[in-house]
Amino acid sequence: MATVPGVRRVRLSPREITAFGSRGVSMVSLARVPEPVPGFAVHLATFAAGAVVGRHETRLWQLFAVISGEGWAAGADDVRVPLAAGDAVLWQPGELHESGSGTGMVALVVESPVSPVPDEG
């Protein structure tokens, strides 16, 4: 019979996001895979009430999936689109975008040099 190891608890340390005039957002890196997809990363972003990740261009494809709470995302047209748990948006490399929340939100952010969504890109 195989031995099953015990649960290995790890500490995921959040870092505050301040670039692009951002405020009230902390991010935890959940995965970084240097190969076979350089640049691939998964983050958990926690938005406090009133938080904003300031307008900036994506370097890679970016999937932004809301896990809990409510917020918004805006593209180059500066139109804020409401988001809630279960909603997701996808930005292509080079797209201007911004996101935020009036009441608090948690989102999973997947960055990849190829589209992280099947049949996109």
Secondary structure, DSSP 8 states (H G I E B T S, - for coil): --------------EEE-GGG-EEEEEEEEEEE-SSSTTEEEEEEEEEEEEEEEEEE-SSEEEEEEEEEEEEEE-TT--EEEEETT-EEEE-TT-EEEEEESS-EEEEEEEESS-SSTT--
